[in-house]
Amino acid sequence: MKTTPPEIEKDFGRDMKTFEQLPTKTKELELLQLEAEKSTGQTSVVLNEMIREKSPKALS
C-alpha cells in the first residue's frame, strides 16, 4: 500500500524573509553549503573546507 507524502508548502516570500532574519554568519554558511551541493570535484572539496573553517567548533 502506497502512501502519498504530505504536500510541501512553497512560499518563497516567507522563506526569503526568514532567511534575511538569520545572522550573517549563518547566511554565509548556508550559501556556501548550497554551492558545495551544486559543485563537483575539487571545487566541492574547497567549498567544504571553507565551510569547516568558518563553522563553529563542535563541543567535545
Order of alpha helices (4+ residues) and beta strands (2+ residues): alpha-alpha-alpha
